[in-house]
Amino acid sequence: MQLAKETLEEVPGQMLSYFRRNGITPLPTSEEARRLLQQKLATQRSLGGGMPQEKDDFWAQKKEKFLQSLQN
């Protein structure tokens, strides 16, 4: 029982440390902050920031193969 209690006392500090190391921040608490975050995320997605390069390459290869099959 003592081990469980001591372990549970360590968890919050470890979680906070993990979040800080990985740049994870809490969700905004005000409506204005939520709107700003949504605008920032929408801008990133519209600029292509939401899609990793591997997916771009994959679809570019698929497109190229499709166009080649049309020419043949």
PQR file with spaces between the fields and no chain letter, atoms N, CA, C, O and H, PARSE charges and radii, in Angstrom:
ATOM       1  N    MET     1       0.811   -1.191    0.000 -0.4000 1.5000
ATOM       2  CA   MET     1       0.000    0.000    0.000 -0.0000 2.0000
ATOM       3  C    MET     1       0.860    1.262    0.000  0.5500 1.7000
ATOM       4  O    MET     1       0.533    2.240   -0.672 -0.5500 1.4000
ATOM       5  N    GLN     2       1.936    1.237    0.740 -0.4000 1.5000
ATOM       6  CA   GLN     2       2.838    2.391    0.822 -0.0000 2.0000
ATOM       7  C    GLN     2       3.490    2.652   -0.532  0.5500 1.7000
ATOM       8  O    GLN     2       3.652    3.803   -0.938 -0.5500 1.4000
ATOM       9  H    GLN     2       2.201    0.442    1.285  0.4000 1.0000
ATOM      10  N    LEU     3       3.868    1.564   -1.238 -0.4000 1.5000
ATOM      11  CA   LEU     3       4.491    1.716   -2.549 -0.0000 2.0000
ATOM      12  C    LEU     3       3.542    2.403   -3.524  0.5500 1.7000
ATOM      13  O    LEU     3       3.958    3.288   -4.272 -0.5500 1.4000
ATOM      14  H    LEU     3       3.736    0.629   -0.908  0.4000 1.0000
ATOM      15  N    ALA     4       2.278    2.007   -3.524 -0.4000 1.5000
ATOM      16  CA   ALA     4       1.284    2.618   -4.415 -0.0000 2.0000
ATOM      17  C    ALA     4       1.127    4.097   -4.102  0.5500 1.7000
ATOM      18  O    ALA     4       1.044    4.922   -5.013 -0.5500 1.4000
ATOM      19  H    ALA     4       1.940    1.288   -2.917  0.4000 1.0000
ATOM      20  N    LYS     5       1.087    4.433   -2.831 -0.4000 1.5000
ATOM      21  CA   LYS     5       0.932    5.828   -2.431 -0.0000 2.0000
ATOM      22  C    LYS     5       2.122    6.659   -2.906  0.5500 1.7000
ATOM      23  O    LYS     5       1.938    7.749   -3.448 -0.5500 1.4000
ATOM      24  H    LYS     5       1.155    3.763   -2.092  0.4000 1.0000
ATOM      25  N    GLU     6       3.336    6.154   -2.707 -0.4000 1.5000
ATOM      26  CA   GLU     6       4.533    6.888   -3.116 -0.0000 2.0000
ATOM      27  C    GLU     6       4.605    7.029   -4.632  0.5500 1.7000
ATOM      28  O    GLU     6       5.016    8.067   -5.152 -0.5500 1.4000
ATOM      29  H    GLU     6       3.485    5.268   -2.267  0.4000 1.0000
ATOM      30  N    THR     7       4.199    5.971   -5.335 -0.4000 1.5000
ATOM      31  CA   THR     7       4.210    6.021   -6.802 -0.0000 2.0000
ATOM      32  C    THR     7       3.226    7.073   -7.305  0.5500 1.7000
ATOM      33  O    THR     7       3.552    7.866   -8.189 -0.5500 1.4000
ATOM      34  H    THR     7       3.865    5.129   -4.913  0.4000 1.0000
ATOM      35  N    LEU     8       2.029    7.074   -6.741 -0.4000 1.5000
ATOM      36  CA   LEU     8       1.021    8.049   -7.168 -0.0000 2.0000
ATOM      37  C    LEU     8       1.426    9.475   -6.841  0.5500 1.7000
ATOM      38  O    LEU     8       0.996   10.407   -7.522 -0.5500 1.4000
ATOM      39  H    LEU     8       1.765    6.430   -6.023  0.4000 1.0000
ATOM      40  N    GLU     9       2.233    9.663   -5.827 -0.4000 1.5000
ATOM      41  CA   GLU     9       2.706   11.011   -5.503 -0.0000 2.0000
ATOM      42  C    GLU     9       3.733   11.500   -6.526  0.5500 1.7000
ATOM      43  O    GLU     9       3.885   12.707   -6.709 -0.5500 1.4000
ATOM      44  H    GLU     9       2.582    8.907   -5.274  0.4000 1.0000
ATOM      45  N    GLU    10       4.438   10.585   -7.196 -0.4000 1.5000
ATOM      46  CA   GLU    10       5.462   10.958   -8.174 -0.0000 2.0000
ATOM      47  C    GLU    10       4.875   11.269   -9.555  0.5500 1.7000
ATOM      48  O    GLU    10       5.460   12.036  -10.320 -0.5500 1.4000
ATOM      49  H    GLU    10       4.314    9.604   -7.047  0.4000 1.0000
ATOM      50  N    VAL    11       3.741   10.685   -9.866 -0.4000 1.5000
ATOM      51  CA   VAL    11       3.187   10.778  -11.221 -0.0000 2.0000
ATOM      52  C    VAL    11       2.946   12.211  -11.690  0.5500 1.7000
ATOM      53  O    VAL    11       3.363   12.538  -12.802 -0.5500 1.4000
ATOM      54  H    VAL    11       3.266   10.063   -9.244  0.4000 1.0000
ATOM      55  N    PRO    12       2.303   13.085  -10.918 -0.5600 1.5000
ATOM      56  CA   PRO    12       2.066   14.444  -11.428  0.2800 2.0000
ATOM      57  C    PRO    12       3.354   15.179  -11.809  0.5500 1.7000
ATOM      58  O    PRO    12       3.400   15.857  -12.836 -0.5500 1.4000
ATOM      59  N    GLY    13       4.385   15.050  -10.996 -0.4000 1.5000
ATOM      60  CA   GLY    13       5.656   15.710  -11.322 -0.0000 2.0000
ATOM      61  C    GLY    13       6.282   15.151  -12.583  0.5500 1.7000
ATOM      62  O    GLY    13       6.841   15.896  -13.388 -0.5500 1.4000
ATOM      63  H    GLY    13       4.348   14.499  -10.162  0.4000 1.0000
ATOM      64  N    GLN    14       6.192   13.834  -12.759 -0.4000 1.5000
ATOM      65  CA   GLN    14       6.744   13.210  -13.964 -0.0000 2.0000
ATOM      66  C    GLN    14       5.971   13.641  -15.200  0.5500 1.7000
ATOM      67  O    GLN    14       6.560   13.874  -16.256 -0.5500 1.4000
ATOM      68  H    GLN    14       5.738   13.228  -12.105  0.4000 1.0000
ATOM      69  N    MET    15       4.647   13.748  -15.073 -0.4000 1.5000
ATOM      70  CA   MET    15       3.838   14.194  -16.213 -0.0000 2.0000
ATOM      71  C    MET    15       4.192   15.623  -16.600  0.5500 1.7000
ATOM      72  O    MET    15       4.367   15.924  -17.781 -0.5500 1.4000
ATOM      73  H    MET    15       4.168   13.559  -14.215  0.4000 1.0000
ATOM      74  N    LEU    16       4.298   16.497  -15.618 -0.4000 1.5000
ATOM      75  CA   LEU    16       4.643   17.888  -15.916 -0.0000 2.0000
ATOM      76  C    LEU    16       6.011   17.981  -16.563  0.5500 1.7000
ATOM      77  O    LEU    16       6.209   18.761  -17.495 -0.5500 1.4000
ATOM      78  H    LEU    16       4.156   16.253  -14.659  0.4000 1.0000
ATOM      79  N    SER    17       6.955   17.193  -16.076 -0.4000 1.5000
ATOM      80  CA   SER    17       8.292   17.181  -16.659 -0.0000 2.0000
ATOM      81  C    SER    17       8.238   16.716  -18.115  0.5500 1.7000
ATOM      82  O    SER    17       8.892   17.306  -18.976 -0.5500 1.4000
ATOM      83  H    SER    17       6.794   16.559  -15.319  0.4000 1.0000
ATOM      84  N    TYR    18       7.470   15.672  -18.395 -0.4000 1.5000
ATOM      85  CA   TYR    18       7.314   15.154  -19.757 -0.0000 2.0000
ATOM      86  C    TYR    18       6.701   16.220  -20.666  0.5500 1.7000
ATOM      87  O    TYR    18       7.178   16.444  -21.779 -0.5500 1.4000
ATOM      88  H    TYR    18       6.939   15.194  -17.696  0.4000 1.0000
ATOM      89  N    PHE    19       5.640   16.877  -20.186 -0.4000 1.5000
ATOM      90  CA   PHE    19       4.985   17.907  -20.982 -0.0000 2.0000
ATOM      91  C    PHE    19       5.940   19.055  -21.299  0.5500 1.7000
ATOM      92  O    PHE    19       5.962   19.547  -22.427 -0.5500 1.4000
ATOM      93  H    PHE    19       5.252   16.695  -19.282  0.4000 1.0000
ATOM      94  N    ARG    20       6.713   19.477  -20.336 -0.4000 1.5000
ATOM      95  CA   ARG    20       7.664   20.580  -20.567 -0.0000 2.0000
ATOM      96  C    ARG    20       8.733   20.176  -21.576  0.5500 1.7000
ATOM      97  O    ARG    20       9.061   20.950  -22.476 -0.5500 1.4000
ATOM      98  H    ARG    20       6.696   19.077  -19.419  0.4000 1.0000
ATOM      99  N    ARG    21       9.277   18.974  -21.434 -0.4000 1.5000
ATOM     100  CA   ARG    21      10.320   18.497  -22.354 -0.0000 2.0000
ATOM     101  C    ARG    21       9.821   18.424  -23.789  0.5500 1.7000
ATOM     102  O    ARG    21      10.574   18.692  -24.724 -0.5500 1.4000
ATOM     103  H    ARG    21       9.011   18.345  -20.704  0.4000 1.0000
ATOM     104  N    ASN    22       8.559   18.064  -23.966 -0.4000 1.5000
ATOM     105  CA   ASN    22       8.004   17.873  -25.306 -0.0000 2.0000
ATOM     106  C    ASN    22       7.198   19.059  -25.805  0.5500 1.7000
ATOM     107  O    ASN    22       6.550   18.975  -26.848 -0.5500 1.4000
ATOM     108  H    ASN    22       7.947   17.846  -23.206  0.4000 1.0000
ATOM     109  N    GLY    23       7.232   20.162  -25.072 -0.4000 1.5000
ATOM     110  CA   GLY    23       6.561   21.377  -25.529 -0.0000 2.0000
ATOM     111  C    GLY    23       5.050   21.290  -25.536  0.5500 1.7000
ATOM     112  O    GLY    23       4.394   21.982  -26.315 -0.5500 1.4000
ATOM     113  H    GLY    23       7.758   20.231  -24.224  0.4000 1.0000
ATOM     114  N    ILE    24       4.484   20.450  -24.678 -0.4000 1.5000
ATOM     115  CA   ILE    24       3.033   20.308  -24.611 -0.0000 2.0000
ATOM     116  C    ILE    24       2.502   21.352  -23.639  0.5500 1.7000
ATOM     117  O    ILE    24       2.922   21.415  -22.484 -0.5500 1.4000
ATOM     118  H    ILE    24       5.017   19.888  -24.045  0.4000 1.0000
ATOM     119  N    THR    25       1.567   22.175  -24.126 -0.4000 1.5000
ATOM     120  CA   THR    25       0.998   23.222  -23.278 -0.0000 2.0000
ATOM     121  C    THR    25      -0.474   22.934  -23.041  0.5500 1.7000
ATOM     122  O    THR    25      -1.112   22.276  -23.863 -0.5500 1.4000
ATOM     123  H    THR    25       1.225   22.124  -25.064  0.4000 1.0000
ATOM     124  N    PRO    26      -1.020   23.411  -21.940 -0.5600 1.5000
ATOM     125  CA   PRO    26      -2.446   23.187  -21.672  0.2800 2.0000
ATOM     126  C    PRO    26      -3.311   23.927  -22.688  0.5500 1.7000
ATOM     127  O    PRO    26      -2.873   24.892  -23.315 -0.5500 1.4000
ATOM     128  N    LEU    27      -4.533   23.459  -22.833 -0.4000 1.5000
ATOM     129  CA   LEU    27      -5.470   24.127  -23.727 -0.0000 2.0000
ATOM     130  C    LEU    27      -5.792   25.514  -23.185  0.5500 1.7000
ATOM     131  O    LEU    27      -5.777   25.726  -21.973 -0.5500 1.4000
ATOM     132  H    LEU    27      -4.888   22.675  -22.324  0.4000 1.0000
ATOM     133  N    PRO    28      -6.083   26.455  -24.070 -0.5600 1.5000
ATOM     134  CA   PRO    28      -6.405   27.811  -23.625  0.2800 2.0000
ATOM     135  C    PRO    28      -7.673   27.826  -22.776  0.5500 1.7000
ATOM     136  O    PRO    28      -8.593   27.037  -22.989 -0.5500 1.4000
ATOM     137  N    THR    29      -7.698   28.731  -21.823 -0.4000 1.5000
ATOM     138  CA   THR    29      -8.844   28.795  -20.928 -0.0000 2.0000
ATOM     139  C    THR    29      -9.875   29.834  -21.352  0.5500 1.7000
ATOM     140  O    THR    29     -11.040   29.730  -20.968 -0.5500 1.4000
ATOM     141  H    THR    29      -6.951   29.372  -21.650  0.4000 1.0000
ATOM     142  N    SER    30      -9.481   30.820  -22.124 -0.4000 1.5000
ATOM     143  CA   SER    30     -10.441   31.849  -22.529 -0.0000 2.0000
ATOM     144  C    SER    30     -10.898   31.611  -23.969  0.5500 1.7000
ATOM     145  O    SER    30     -10.211   30.961  -24.758 -0.5500 1.4000
ATOM     146  H    SER    30      -8.535   30.905  -22.436  0.4000 1.0000
ATOM     147  N    GLU    31     -12.043   32.139  -24.282 -0.4000 1.5000
ATOM     148  CA   GLU    31     -12.591   32.001  -25.638 -0.0000 2.0000
ATOM     149  C    GLU    31     -11.701   32.698  -26.663  0.5500 1.7000
ATOM     150  O    GLU    31     -11.520   32.195  -27.772 -0.5500 1.4000
ATOM     151  H    GLU    31     -12.600   32.667  -23.642  0.4000 1.0000
ATOM     152  N    GLU    32     -11.152   33.842  -26.302 -0.4000 1.5000
ATOM     153  CA   GLU    32     -10.256   34.573  -27.205 -0.0000 2.0000
ATOM     154  C    GLU    32      -9.006   33.752  -27.512  0.5500 1.7000
ATOM     155  O    GLU    32      -8.575   33.695  -28.663 -0.5500 1.4000
ATOM     156  H    GLU    32     -11.299   34.251  -25.401  0.4000 1.0000
ATOM     157  N    ALA    33      -8.427   33.124  -26.509 -0.4000 1.5000
ATOM     158  CA   ALA    33      -7.236   32.295  -26.716 -0.0000 2.0000
ATOM     159  C    ALA    33      -7.567   31.086  -27.587  0.5500 1.7000
ATOM     160  O    ALA    33      -6.750   30.671  -28.409 -0.5500 1.4000
ATOM     161  H    ALA    33      -8.777   33.170  -25.573  0.4000 1.0000
ATOM     162  N    ARG    34      -8.759   30.521  -27.410 -0.4000 1.5000
ATOM     163  CA   ARG    34      -9.178   29.387  -28.259 -0.0000 2.0000
ATOM     164  C    ARG    34      -9.286   29.819  -29.718  0.5500 1.7000
ATOM     165  O    ARG    34      -8.847   29.104  -30.618 -0.5500 1.4000
ATOM     166  H    ARG    34      -9.422   30.858  -26.742  0.4000 1.0000
ATOM     167  N    ARG    35      -9.871   30.987  -29.944 -0.4000 1.5000
ATOM     168  CA   ARG    35     -10.015   31.488  -31.319 -0.0000 2.0000
ATOM     169  C    ARG    35      -8.651   31.699  -31.970  0.5500 1.7000
ATOM     170  O    ARG    35      -8.445   31.337  -33.128 -0.5500 1.4000
ATOM     171  H    ARG    35     -10.228   31.568  -29.212  0.4000 1.0000
ATOM     172  N    LEU    36      -7.728   32.285  -31.220 -0.4000 1.5000
ATOM     173  CA   LEU    36      -6.389   32.513  -31.760 -0.0000 2.0000
ATOM     174  C    LEU    36      -5.692   31.201  -32.100  0.5500 1.7000
ATOM     175  O    LEU    36      -5.021   31.104  -33.127 -0.5500 1.4000
ATOM     176  H    LEU    36      -7.896   32.579  -30.279  0.4000 1.0000
ATOM     177  N    LEU    37      -5.845   30.190  -31.245 -0.4000 1.5000
ATOM     178  CA   LEU    37      -5.245   28.890  -31.506 -0.0000 2.0000
ATOM     179  C    LEU    37      -5.863   28.248  -32.740  0.5500 1.7000
ATOM     180  O    LEU    37      -5.148   27.678  -33.565 -0.5500 1.4000
ATOM     181  H    LEU    37      -6.391   30.268  -30.410  0.4000 1.0000
ATOM     182  N    GLN    38      -7.183   28.334  -32.874 -0.4000 1.5000
ATOM     183  CA   GLN    38      -7.852   27.776  -34.046 -0.0000 2.0000
ATOM     184  C    GLN    38      -7.395   28.466  -35.327  0.5500 1.7000
ATOM     185  O    GLN    38      -7.196   27.806  -36.347 -0.5500 1.4000
ATOM     186  H    GLN    38      -7.763   28.796  -32.204  0.4000 1.0000
ATOM     187  N    GLN    39      -7.230   29.775  -35.287 -0.4000 1.5000
ATOM     188  CA   GLN    39      -6.759   30.509  -36.469 -0.0000 2.0000
ATOM     189  C    GLN    39      -5.337   30.075  -36.835  0.5500 1.7000
ATOM     190  O    GLN    39      -5.021   29.887  -38.009 -0.5500 1.4000
ATOM     191  H    GLN    39      -7.391   30.312  -34.458  0.4000 1.0000
ATOM     192  N    LYS    40      -4.498   29.921  -35.834 -0.4000 1.5000
ATOM     193  CA   LYS    40      -3.113   29.513  -36.079 -0.0000 2.0000
ATOM     194  C    LYS    40      -3.076   28.122  -36.711  0.5500 1.7000
ATOM     195  O    LYS    40      -2.341   27.901  -37.674 -0.5500 1.4000
ATOM     196  H    LYS    40      -4.755   30.074  -34.880  0.4000 1.0000
ATOM     197  N    LEU    41      -3.861   27.185  -36.180 -0.4000 1.5000
ATOM     198  CA   LEU    41      -3.885   25.828  -36.728 -0.0000 2.0000
ATOM     199  C    LEU    41      -4.454   25.816  -38.146  0.5500 1.7000
ATOM     200  O    LEU    41      -3.957   25.089  -39.006 -0.5500 1.4000
ATOM     201  H    LEU    41      -4.458   27.364  -35.398  0.4000 1.0000
ATOM     202  N    ALA    42      -5.482   26.609  -38.395 -0.4000 1.5000
ATOM     203  CA   ALA    42      -6.065   26.671  -39.735 -0.0000 2.0000
ATOM     204  C    ALA    42      -5.062   27.232  -40.733  0.5500 1.7000
ATOM     205  O    ALA    42      -4.989   26.765  -41.869 -0.5500 1.4000
ATOM     206  H    ALA    42      -5.886   27.200  -37.696  0.4000 1.0000
ATOM     207  N    THR    43      -4.294   28.224  -40.320 -0.4000 1.5000
ATOM     208  CA   THR    43      -3.271   28.805  -41.197 -0.0000 2.0000
ATOM     209  C    THR    43      -2.191   27.782  -41.518  0.5500 1.7000
ATOM     210  O    THR    43      -1.752   27.680  -42.663 -0.5500 1.4000
ATOM     211  H    THR    43      -4.354   28.604  -39.396  0.4000 1.0000
ATOM     212  N    GLN    44      -1.765   27.029  -40.521 -0.4000 1.5000
ATOM     213  CA   GLN    44      -0.747   26.006  -40.742 -0.0000 2.0000
ATOM     214  C    GLN    44      -1.241   24.951  -41.722  0.5500 1.7000
ATOM     215  O    GLN    44      -0.503   24.531  -42.613 -0.5500 1.4000
ATOM     216  H    GLN    44      -2.123   27.112  -39.591  0.4000 1.0000
ATOM     217  N    ARG    45      -2.501   24.519  -41.555 -0.4000 1.5000
ATOM     218  CA   ARG    45      -3.052   23.500  -42.451 -0.0000 2.0000
ATOM     219  C    ARG    45      -3.175   24.037  -43.871  0.5500 1.7000
ATOM     220  O    ARG    45      -2.902   23.317  -44.831 -0.5500 1.4000
ATOM     221  H    ARG    45      -3.101   24.860  -40.831  0.4000 1.0000
ATOM     222  N    SER    46      -3.584   25.298  -44.012 -0.4000 1.5000
ATOM     223  CA   SER    46      -3.770   25.849  -45.354 -0.0000 2.0000
ATOM     224  C    SER    46      -2.431   26.055  -46.060  0.5500 1.7000
ATOM     225  O    SER    46      -2.375   26.088  -47.290 -0.5500 1.4000
ATOM     226  H    SER    46      -3.806   25.883  -43.232  0.4000 1.0000
ATOM     227  N    LEU    47      -1.364   26.193  -45.295 -0.4000 1.5000
ATOM     228  CA   LEU    47      -0.032   26.332  -45.883 -0.0000 2.0000
ATOM     229  C    LEU    47       0.649   24.988  -46.100  0.5500 1.7000
ATOM     230  O    LEU    47       1.797   24.938  -46.542 -0.5500 1.4000
ATOM     231  H    LEU    47      -1.410   26.167  -44.296  0.4000 1.0000
ATOM     232  N    GLY    48      -0.048   23.902  -45.793 -0.4000 1.5000
ATOM     233  CA   GLY    48       0.518   22.575  -45.981 -0.0000 2.0000
ATOM     234  C    GLY    48       1.326   22.090  -44.795  0.5500 1.7000
ATOM     235  O    GLY    48       2.044   21.096  -44.903 -0.5500 1.4000
ATOM     236  H    GLY    48      -0.980   23.943  -45.434  0.4000 1.0000
ATOM     237  N    GLY    49       1.222   22.768  -43.673 -0.4000 1.5000
ATOM     238  CA   GLY    49       1.979   22.355  -42.508 -0.0000 2.0000
ATOM     239  C    GLY    49       1.440   21.117  -41.835  0.5500 1.7000
ATOM     240  O    GLY    49       2.118   20.531  -40.991 -0.5500 1.4000
ATOM     241  H    GLY    49       0.638   23.576  -43.586  0.4000 1.0000
ATOM     242  N    GLY    50       0.238   20.705  -42.187 -0.4000 1.5000
ATOM     243  CA   GLY    50      -0.354   19.552  -41.535 -0.0000 2.0000
ATOM     244  C    GLY    50      -0.029   18.229  -42.186  0.5500 1.7000
ATOM     245  O    GLY    50      -0.376   17.185  -41.633 -0.5500 1.4000
ATOM     246  H    GLY    50      -0.313   21.181  -42.872  0.4000 1.0000
ATOM     247  N    MET    51       0.628   18.224  -43.345 -0.4000 1.5000
ATOM     248  CA   MET    51       0.891   16.976  -44.042 -0.0000 2.0000
ATOM     249  C    MET    51       2.391   16.710  -44.100  0.5500 1.7000
ATOM     250  O    MET    51       3.148   17.524  -44.629 -0.5500 1.4000
ATOM     251  H    MET    51       0.910   19.072  -43.794  0.4000 1.0000
ATOM     252  N    PRO    52       2.822   15.571  -43.557 -0.5600 1.5000
ATOM     253  CA   PRO    52       4.243   15.241  -43.602  0.2800 2.0000
ATOM     254  C    PRO    52       4.739   15.031  -45.026  0.5500 1.7000
ATOM     255  O    PRO    52       3.959   14.714  -45.924 -0.5500 1.4000
ATOM     256  N    GLN    53       6.020   15.208  -45.223 -0.4000 1.5000
ATOM     257  CA   GLN    53       6.620   15.092  -46.556 -0.0000 2.0000
ATOM     258  C    GLN    53       6.435   13.703  -47.152  0.5500 1.7000
ATOM     259  O    GLN    53       6.266   13.573  -48.364 -0.5500 1.4000
ATOM     260  H    GLN    53       6.653   15.466  -44.494  0.4000 1.0000
ATOM     261  N    GLU    54       6.462   12.648  -46.309 -0.4000 1.5000
ATOM     262  CA   GLU    54       6.323   11.294  -46.857 -0.0000 2.0000
ATOM     263  C    GLU    54       4.995   11.128  -47.582  0.5500 1.7000
ATOM     264  O    GLU    54       4.938   10.485  -48.630 -0.5500 1.4000
ATOM     265  H    GLU    54       6.599   12.754  -45.324  0.4000 1.0000
ATOM     266  N    LYS    55       3.929   11.700  -47.037 -0.4000 1.5000
ATOM     267  CA   LYS    55       2.621   11.582  -47.682 -0.0000 2.0000
ATOM     268  C    LYS    55       2.613   12.340  -49.005  0.5500 1.7000
ATOM     269  O    LYS    55       2.012   11.879  -49.976 -0.5500 1.4000
ATOM     270  H    LYS    55       3.975   12.223  -46.186  0.4000 1.0000
ATOM     271  N    ASP    56       3.268   13.491  -49.056 -0.4000 1.5000
ATOM     272  CA   ASP    56       3.361   14.230  -50.314 -0.0000 2.0000
ATOM     273  C    ASP    56       4.077   13.391  -51.361  0.5500 1.7000
ATOM     274  O    ASP    56       3.631   13.308  -52.506 -0.5500 1.4000
ATOM     275  H    ASP    56       3.755   13.865  -48.267  0.4000 1.0000
ATOM     276  N    ASP    57       5.181   12.771  -50.973 -0.4000 1.5000
ATOM     277  CA   ASP    57       5.941   11.938  -51.902 -0.0000 2.0000
ATOM     278  C    ASP    57       5.121   10.737  -52.370  0.5500 1.7000
ATOM     279  O    ASP    57       5.140   10.393  -53.551 -0.5500 1.4000
ATOM     280  H    ASP    57       5.543   12.838  -50.044  0.4000 1.0000
ATOM     281  N    PHE    58       4.417   10.116  -51.466 -0.4000 1.5000
ATOM     282  CA   PHE    58       3.595    8.953  -51.799 -0.0000 2.0000
ATOM     283  C    PHE    58       2.573    9.307  -52.869  0.5500 1.7000
ATOM     284  O    PHE    58       2.441    8.605  -53.872 -0.5500 1.4000
ATOM     285  H    PHE    58       4.402   10.396  -50.506  0.4000 1.0000
ATOM     286  N    TRP    59       1.850   10.403  -52.646 -0.4000 1.5000
ATOM     287  CA   TRP    59       0.811   10.779  -53.606 -0.0000 2.0000
ATOM     288  C    TRP    59       1.401   11.289  -54.917  0.5500 1.7000
ATOM     289  O    TRP    59       0.789   11.125  -55.973 -0.5500 1.4000
ATOM     290  H    TRP    59       1.958   10.973  -51.831  0.4000 1.0000
ATOM     291  N    ALA    60       2.560   11.895  -54.864 -0.4000 1.5000
ATOM     292  CA   ALA    60       3.220   12.335  -56.096 -0.0000 2.0000
ATOM     293  C    ALA    60       3.600   11.114  -56.937  0.5500 1.7000
ATOM     294  O    ALA    60       3.459   11.133  -58.160 -0.5500 1.4000
ATOM     295  H    ALA    60       3.056   12.029  -54.006  0.4000 1.0000
ATOM     296  N    GLN    61       4.074   10.074  -56.293 -0.4000 1.5000
ATOM     297  CA   GLN    61       4.422    8.847  -57.024 -0.0000 2.0000
ATOM     298  C    GLN    61       3.180    8.183  -57.606  0.5500 1.7000
ATOM     299  O    GLN    61       3.204    7.707  -58.741 -0.5500 1.4000
ATOM     300  H    GLN    61       4.188   10.059  -55.300  0.4000 1.0000
ATOM     301  N    LYS    62       2.098    8.151  -56.837 -0.4000 1.5000
ATOM     302  CA   LYS    62       0.838    7.576  -57.336 -0.0000 2.0000
ATOM     303  C    LYS    62       0.336    8.345  -58.555  0.5500 1.7000
ATOM     304  O    LYS    62      -0.125    7.749  -59.529 -0.5500 1.4000
ATOM     305  H    LYS    62       2.079    8.538  -55.915  0.4000 1.0000
ATOM     306  N    LYS    63       0.428    9.659  -58.493 -0.4000 1.5000
ATOM     307  CA   LYS    63      -0.019   10.492  -59.607 -0.0000 2.0000
ATOM     308  C    LYS    63       0.822   10.219  -60.842  0.5500 1.7000
ATOM     309  O    LYS    63       0.290   10.087  -61.944 -0.5500 1.4000
ATOM     310  H    LYS    63       0.802   10.143  -57.703  0.4000 1.0000
ATOM     311  N    GLU    64       2.121   10.136  -60.663 -0.4000 1.5000
ATOM     312  CA   GLU    64       3.027    9.878  -61.786 -0.0000 2.0000
ATOM     313  C    GLU    64       2.730    8.528  -62.432  0.5500 1.7000
ATOM     314  O    GLU    64       2.695    8.426  -63.658 -0.5500 1.4000
ATOM     315  H    GLU    64       2.553   10.244  -59.768  0.4000 1.0000
ATOM     316  N    LYS    65       2.516    7.493  -61.623 -0.4000 1.5000
ATOM     317  CA   LYS    65       2.198    6.174  -62.167 -0.0000 2.0000
ATOM     318  C    LYS    65       0.874    6.200  -62.928  0.5500 1.7000
ATOM     319  O    LYS    65       0.738    5.577  -63.980 -0.5500 1.4000
ATOM     320  H    LYS    65       2.544    7.576  -60.627  0.4000 1.0000
ATOM     321  N    PHE    66      -0.091    6.926  -62.383 -0.4000 1.5000
ATOM     322  CA   PHE    66      -1.396    7.024  -63.039 -0.0000 2.0000
ATOM     323  C    PHE    66      -1.267    7.713  -64.390  0.5500 1.7000
ATOM     324  O    PHE    66      -1.830    7.254  -65.384 -0.5500 1.4000
ATOM     325  H    PHE    66       0.020    7.432  -61.528  0.4000 1.0000
ATOM     326  N    LEU    67      -0.522    8.819  -64.423 -0.4000 1.5000
ATOM     327  CA   LEU    67      -0.339    9.535  -65.696 -0.0000 2.0000
ATOM     328  C    LEU    67       0.399    8.694  -66.705  0.5500 1.7000
ATOM     329  O    LEU    67       0.086    8.747  -67.894 -0.5500 1.4000
ATOM     330  H    LEU    67      -0.065    9.192  -63.615  0.4000 1.0000
ATOM     331  N    GLN    68       1.372    7.919  -66.264 -0.4000 1.5000
ATOM     332  CA   GLN    68       2.110    7.040  -67.181 -0.0000 2.0000
ATOM     333  C    GLN    68       1.192    5.955  -67.732  0.5500 1.7000
ATOM     334  O    GLN    68       1.282    5.600  -68.908 -0.5500 1.4000
ATOM     335  H    GLN    68       1.626    7.876  -65.298  0.4000 1.0000
ATOM     336  N    SER    69       0.308    5.428  -66.881 -0.4000 1.5000
ATOM     337  CA   SER    69      -0.601    4.382  -67.357 -0.0000 2.0000
ATOM     338  C    SER    69      -1.595    4.950  -68.370  0.5500 1.7000
ATOM     339  O    SER    69      -2.028    4.225  -69.266 -0.5500 1.4000
ATOM     340  H    SER    69       0.235    5.717  -65.927  0.4000 1.0000
ATOM     341  N    LEU    70      -1.963    6.211  -68.255 -0.4000 1.5000
ATOM     342  CA   LEU    70      -2.862    6.843  -69.218 -0.0000 2.0000
ATOM     343  C    LEU    70      -2.167    7.024  -70.569  0.5500 1.7000
ATOM     344  O    LEU    70      -2.789    6.886  -71.622 -0.5500 1.4000
ATOM     345  H    LEU    70      -1.611    6.800  -67.527  0.4000 1.0000
ATOM     346  N    GLN    71      -0.874    7.332  -70.522 -0.4000 1.5000
ATOM     347  CA   GLN    71      -0.138    7.550  -71.770 -0.0000 2.0000
ATOM     348  C    GLN    71       0.082    6.234  -72.525  0.5500 1.7000
ATOM     349  O    GLN    71       0.157    6.228  -73.754 -0.5500 1.4000
ATOM     350  H    GLN    71      -0.369    7.444  -69.667  0.4000 1.0000
ATOM     351  N    ASN    72       0.185    5.142  -71.805 -0.4000 1.5000
ATOM     352  CA   ASN    72       0.403    3.817  -72.446 -0.0000 2.0000
ATOM     353  C    ASN    72      -0.886    3.294  -72.948  0.5500 1.7000
ATOM     354  O    ASN    72      -0.931    2.203  -73.517 -0.5500 1.4000
ATOM     355  H    ASN    72       0.124    5.146  -70.807  0.4000 1.0000
